[in-house]
Amino acid sequence: MKIAEVRELSDKELKERLDAERIALNQMVLNHSVSPLDAPTKIKEKRRDIARFLTELRQRELKK
């Protein structure tokens, strides 16, 4: 997900997406430990998406 798309989301949507991404990341890591994923770079992408969400939430918090 691009940062421009993240900025368009509301706070509530960001938090919901963050929770969903964290759950998905945990599931992917678990699956990868059992049997290797076809595209392990997806784990890296999920981590970066989570970081984008957290960064945007923090920036909004600091603006208030």
C-alpha positions in Angstrom: 0.0 0.0 0.0 1.3 3.4 -1.0 1.7 6.2 1.6 -0.7 8.4 -0.4 -3.4 5.7 0.1 -2.6 5.5 3.8 -3.0 9.2 4.2 -6.5 9.1 2.7 -7.8 6.7 5.4 -9.5 7.8 8.6 -8.0 7.1 12.0 -10.5 4.3 12.6 -9.8 2.7 9.3 -6.0 3.0 9.9 -6.4 1.2 13.3 -8.6 -1.5 11.8 -6.1 -2.1 8.9 -3.2 -2.1 11.3 -4.8 -4.8 13.4 -5.7 -6.9 10.3 -2.1 -6.5 8.9 -0.6 -7.6 12.2 -2.8 -10.7 12.3 -1.9 -11.5 8.6 1.8 -11.0 9.3 1.7 -13.3 12.3 -0.1 -15.9 10.3 2.4 -15.6 7.4 5.4 -16.0 9.7 3.8 -19.0 11.3 3.1 -20.6 7.9 6.6 -19.8 6.7 8.1 -21.5 9.7 6.2 -24.7 9.0 6.7 -24.7 5.3 8.5 -22.1 3.2 6.3 -19.6 1.4 6.4 -19.2 -2.4 7.1 -15.5 -2.0 8.8 -14.7 1.3 9.2 -11.1 0.3 5.5 -10.7 1.2 6.5 -10.9 4.8 8.8 -7.9 4.3 6.0 -6.0 2.5 3.6 -6.6 5.4 6.1 -5.3 7.9 6.6 -2.2 5.8 2.8 -1.7 5.5 2.5 -1.9 9.3 5.3 0.6 9.7 3.5 3.0 7.3 0.3 2.7 9.3 2.1 3.3 12.6 4.0 6.3 11.1 0.9 7.9 9.8 -0.9 7.4 13.2 2.0 8.9 15.0 2.2 11.9 12.7 -1.5 12.6 13.2 -1.1 12.3 16.9 1.7 14.8 16.9 -0.4 17.3 14.9 -3.1 17.3 17.4 
